[in-house]
Each structure stands twice: as C-alpha cells, then as structure tokens.
Amino acid sequence: MDTDILFQDALALLQRLIAIPSLSKEEDKTADEIAVFLEQRGVKIHRKGNNVWAYNLHFDAKKPTILLNSHHDTVKPNQGYTRDPFLPEIIDGKLFGLGSNDAGGALVSLIATFLYFYPQENLKYNILIAATAEEEISGKEGLERIVPDLGKLEFAIVGEPTEMHLAVAEKGLLVLDCVAKGKSGHAARNEGENAIYKALKDIAWFRDYKFTKVSPTLGPIKTTVTIINAGSQHNVVPDECKFTVDVRVTDAYTNEEVLKIIRQFVDCEVIPRSTRLKPSSIPIDHPIVQAGIALGRKTYGSPTTSDQALLNIPSLKCGPGDSARSHTADEFIYVDEIEKGIKLYVKMISEII
C-alpha cells in the first residue's frame, strides 16, 4: 500500500480525533472513531471498554506477534491555551490541537503502519495494533485490561513522542506513602517523642542513599521526597509525620527489589501506592533496535513513564513528535513528522519481517 495515501488518511483521522474530547476515562467517542476507521478498511476489530485492537489479515497463531500500541486519551487542556484545544488547524506546517503530539501523531502513524502490513502474506511476524485508553492516568481500564486478551506477544513498539528516536529503556515509578510514629506531649515540658525528628532521619536517607546498581541507559535510581505533613498546633509534639516519596526505578532493579532495600534502611512505615508501573527495556542488539540504528536513529533511556510499564515483554518507545510539547498550551505536531514517522516505522519493521 502507498505510504502517501496512508499518511493522508492518518492525518485526516488525527484531525477528527482532536475534534473529539477524549479525557482519560471519557474516550468512548474516539474509540468509536478509530473502530469505524479500521472497519471501513475491511479490518475486523476487537473492543473492550474504550480499547480497540486488531490483527493482520493473515494472522497465524504459530508465528510470534509484534504489538503496536499507543493511546487516544488526553490530559485536560493546559490553562495557558490561547486556541480552541479541540480545533484541529494546520498553520505553517503545524497541526494544532489537544493530543496532537501526545500521542495522536504516534497513534495514527502506527495505525497507518499496521494497515501497510495488514494484507501482506508470508510475514515472519503477526502485526497487532492496539489503541488504548487511560494512559495519561496509568488507569487499569486501558492497556492493562486487554493484555490478557491479546495472546502471546514477542515485543512491542509503544508510540510516544520521541522524535522517532529509540527509547530503549524507561524508568518505572513507585510512589511511597511513609509514616513516622512518635508520641504526643506538651512542647513546653519536653514531653513525648517528636515524629518529625524521626522522619527527618529517614528523609535524609532518601536524599543521600545511592543504590549500588546503575543502569547503563537510565543512570541511577532517583528518590525525591515531595510532600510532608505533621502536627496539629504549635504547642503539641506531633505523634505522627507523613511524607511521600517519588521513586524513579531503573531497569537495574525490579520495583519489589527497590521496596525491599528501602524497608531495610528506614524506620518509618513504607506503603507503596502501587508496584505495577515497572521499569522496561529492550536489548540494544534486538533486531528492531538495530533496524532503527541503521536508519540513523539514536538510542536513549527515557525518564518518563508510559504504558510500557504495564508490559512484561521487551518494548521500544518510539514515535513522531517531541515530548517537550506534551501537556503544553497550544500543543501541536508538525505534519511532516507524521509523514516521516510512518515511513520510518515501515522501514524499521520491513527490516525484520
């Protein structure tokens, strides 16, 4: 199939998606639009909630499967918007609109790539496209909900704005709610046991501790205390101090390993909100990575999380657009980024398929 036609169709689809509000948990209308777009091209779709997926025409259960995935939910419009966030306008080569860059450009480029390979016979891999929900809130009704339905997957390309460079590793996320316990008393009489002072010792540990293993692509694990709360009035020694820690986990550790180490060193109670947002990576010598490198793409480690965190397979984050534009006012993607993105995706996959 001609990539120029695929590009024009993808651009038109993205314009329609921008015009439909699709905040996380409210993506039903964009899911409808994507389903209709695929069905009009003869593709049999599957749907669960606001997630839509489909397999290539000559799917063979004996062959390994490549997952192409991106999301169609958006954050709320930035308060600094000077334009209508739901008006898809092309001005000076830029397509403006909420979700254009994160991650509409990647999504429609992957859909176009799927359609390029869809009718082809005798492929080494099956191709699976999944347009999923709730990525922006790491929700449980998005990709995580449908993974059990997708079958065995060999590896994934996750579409996010990377300027089509290759994010070969991505940090995971642990959010820890910590509680230091003391004993209340009157501040004037040197009574009690001040929970703030107990918390300070652990907070200093989070500031200073260096995890032994350092990821070659993501560097060291980073722990940051971001919220602290204690005390009720000026003359009462607080018996409890609560603080929150943001932990960016690298592929050198699992979330569970990091949690175990932390609990060994601190005295406070440590309660993870979740351990499901895992670090992810793909080997540099993986064929899809080597195909991208051969096309002049750079490899790097990404500090931000995506739906890669929900996959237990090798995954590569790659897509048109620039992450610096994500969640900004007057979000946009260059039209030619989408065109180039489709061609690069097709070339990369063609090298291995």
TACOR-V671126 format. One record per residue. SS is DSSP state (A for helix, B for strand, O for the rest). OMEGA is omega as a letter, one per 30 degrees, with the letter a starting at -180 (999 if undefined). D_CENTER is the distance of its C-alpha to the mean C-alpha in Angstrom with 1 decimal. Layout:
BEGIN
SS/OMEGA/D_CENTER + SS/OMEGA/D_CENTER
END
This chain:
BEGIN
O/a/29.8 + O/a/30.0 + A/l/26.7 + A/l/28.4 + A/l/28.8 + A/l/25.2 + A/a/24.1 + A/l/26.4 + A/a/25.2 + A/l/21.5 + A/l/22.4 + A/l/24.5 + A/a/21.8 + A/l/19.4 + A/l/22.3 + A/l/22.9 + A/l/19.3 + A/a/19.4 + O/a/22.7 + O/l/21.5 + O/a/19.9 + O/l/16.7 + B/l/15.5 + O/a/13.4 + O/l/15.9 + O/a/18.1 + O/a/16.8 + A/a/19.9 + A/l/21.5 + A/l/18.8 + A/l/18.5 + A/a/22.3 + A/l/22.2 + A/l/19.9 + A/a/22.1 + A/l/25.2 + A/a/24.1 + A/a/23.7 + A/l/26.8 + O/l/28.9 + O/l/28.3 + O/a/29.5 + O/l/26.3 + O/a/26.4 + O/l/23.3 + B/a/22.1 + B/l/20.7 + B/a/19.8 + O/l/19.2 + O/l/17.0 + B/a/15.5 + B/l/17.4 + B/a/17.8 + B/l/20.6 + B/l/22.2 + O/a/24.4 + O/a/28.1 + O/l/29.5 + O/a/27.1 + O/a/28.8 + O/l/27.8 + O/a/29.4 + O/l/27.0 + B/a/23.5 + B/l/20.6 + B/l/17.7 + B/l/14.6 + B/a/13.3 + B/l/10.3 + B/a/8.6 + B/l/8.8 + O/l/11.9 + O/l/11.7 + B/l/12.1 + O/l/12.9 + O/a/16.6 + O/l/18.5 + O/a/19.1 + O/a/22.7 + O/a/23.8 + O/l/23.6 + O/a/26.9 + O/l/26.2 + O/a/25.6 + O/a/21.8 + O/l/22.5 + O/a/25.0 + O/a/23.8 + B/l/26.2 + B/a/26.6 + B/l/28.4 + O/l/29.2 + O/l/26.7 + B/l/23.8 + B/a/22.3 + B/l/21.7 + O/a/19.9 + O/l/17.1 + O/a/13.9 + A/a/15.8 + A/a/13.5 + A/f/10.1 + A/a/9.8 + A/l/13.3 + A/l/14.6 + A/a/12.3 + A/a/12.7 + A/l/16.5 + A/l/16.8 + A/l/15.4 + A/l/17.7 + A/l/20.5 + A/l/19.9 + A/a/20.1 + A/l/23.3 + A/a/24.7 + A/a/24.8 + A/a/25.4 + O/a/29.2 + O/l/29.7 + O/l/31.7 + O/l/31.9 + O/l/28.4 + O/a/27.5 + B/l/24.2 + B/l/23.2 + B/a/20.5 + B/l/18.2 + B/l/16.2 + B/l/13.9 + B/a/13.0 + B/a/11.2 + O/l/11.3 + O/l/10.1 + A/a/6.3 + A/l/7.5 + A/a/9.5 + O/a/7.9 + O/a/11.0 + O/a/13.1 + O/l/14.3 + O/a/11.4 + A/a/10.4 + A/a/11.8 + A/a/15.0 + A/a/15.8 + A/l/15.0 + A/a/18.6 + A/a/19.9 + O/a/18.6 + O/a/21.0 + O/a/20.8 + O/a/18.1 + O/l/18.9 + B/a/15.6 + B/l/12.6 + B/a/11.5 + B/a/8.0 + O/l/8.7 + O/a/7.3 + O/l/10.3 + B/a/11.7 + O/a/15.3 + O/l/15.3 + O/a/15.4 + B/l/14.1 + B/a/11.4 + B/l/13.1 + B/a/11.7 + B/l/8.9 + O/l/10.0 + B/a/9.8 + B/l/11.0 + B/l/14.4 + B/a/16.0 + B/l/19.7 + B/a/22.6 + B/a/25.7 + B/l/29.3 + B/a/32.4 + B/l/35.6 + O/l/39.0 + B/a/42.2 + O/l/43.3 + B/a/46.6 + B/a/48.5 + A/a/47.4 + A/a/51.1 + A/l/52.3 + O/a/49.9 + O/l/48.9 + O/l/45.8 + B/a/42.8 + O/a/40.3 + A/l/36.8 + A/l/35.4 + A/l/37.3 + A/l/35.9 + A/a/32.3 + A/l/33.0 + A/a/33.6 + A/l/30.3 + A/l/28.5 + A/l/30.3 + A/l/29.1 + A/l/25.4 + A/a/26.3 + A/a/28.3 + O/l/27.2 + O/l/25.9 + O/a/24.3 + O/a/26.4 + O/l/23.9 + O/a/22.0 + B/l/19.3 + O/a/20.6 + O/a/17.4 + O/l/15.6 + B/a/19.0 + O/l/19.9 + O/l/18.2 + B/l/18.3 + B/a/19.6 + B/l/20.3 + B/a/22.5 + B/a/21.5 + B/l/23.8 + B/a/27.3 + B/l/29.8 + B/l/33.4 + O/a/36.9 + O/l/38.9 + O/a/41.8 + O/a/43.3 + O/l/46.1 + B/l/44.2 + B/a/42.7 + O/l/39.2 + O/a/38.8 + B/l/35.0 + B/a/32.2 + B/l/28.6 + B/a/25.8 + B/a/22.0 + B/l/20.2 + B/a/16.6 + B/l/16.1 + B/a/13.6 + B/l/14.2 + O/a/14.6 + O/l/15.2 + O/a/18.9 + O/l/18.7 + O/l/17.4 + A/a/16.5 + A/l/19.9 + A/l/21.8 + A/l/20.6 + A/l/21.6 + A/l/25.0 + A/a/25.7 + A/a/25.1 + A/l/27.4 + A/a/30.0 + A/a/30.4 + O/a/30.2 + O/a/32.7 + O/l/30.7 + B/a/29.1 + B/a/25.3 + B/l/23.3 + B/l/19.6 + O/l/17.8 + O/l/15.7 + O/a/15.2 + O/a/12.6 + O/a/9.4 + O/l/10.7 + O/a/10.8 + B/l/10.6 + B/l/12.8 + O/a/15.1 + O/l/18.7 + O/a/20.0 + O/l/22.8 + O/a/20.7 + A/a/22.3 + A/l/19.3 + A/l/18.6 + A/l/22.4 + A/l/22.5 + A/l/20.1 + A/l/22.1 + A/l/25.3 + O/l/24.1 + O/a/23.8 + O/l/20.1 + O/l/19.3 + B/l/17.2 + B/l/15.4 + B/a/13.2 + B/l/10.1 + O/a/10.5 + O/a/7.2 + O/l/4.5 + O/l/0.9 + A/l/3.9 + A/a/5.7 + A/a/6.9 + A/a/8.8 + O/l/10.6 + O/a/13.9 + O/l/14.6 + B/a/14.3 + B/a/11.3 + B/l/11.1 + B/a/8.5 + O/l/11.0 + O/l/11.9 + O/a/14.5 + O/a/14.4 + B/a/14.1 + A/l/11.3 + A/l/14.5 + A/a/15.1 + O/l/12.0 + O/l/13.4 + O/l/16.8 + O/l/20.1 + O/a/21.3 + O/l/18.0 + B/l/18.8 + B/l/18.2 + B/a/21.2 + A/a/22.6 + A/l/23.4 + A/l/19.8 + A/l/19.2 + A/l/22.5 + A/l/21.8 + A/l/18.3 + A/a/20.0 + A/l/22.7 + A/l/20.7 + A/a/18.6 + A/l/21.9 + A/a/23.7 + A/a/21.2 + A/l/21.3 + A/a/25.0 + A/a/25.7 + A/a/24.7 + O/999/25.6
END
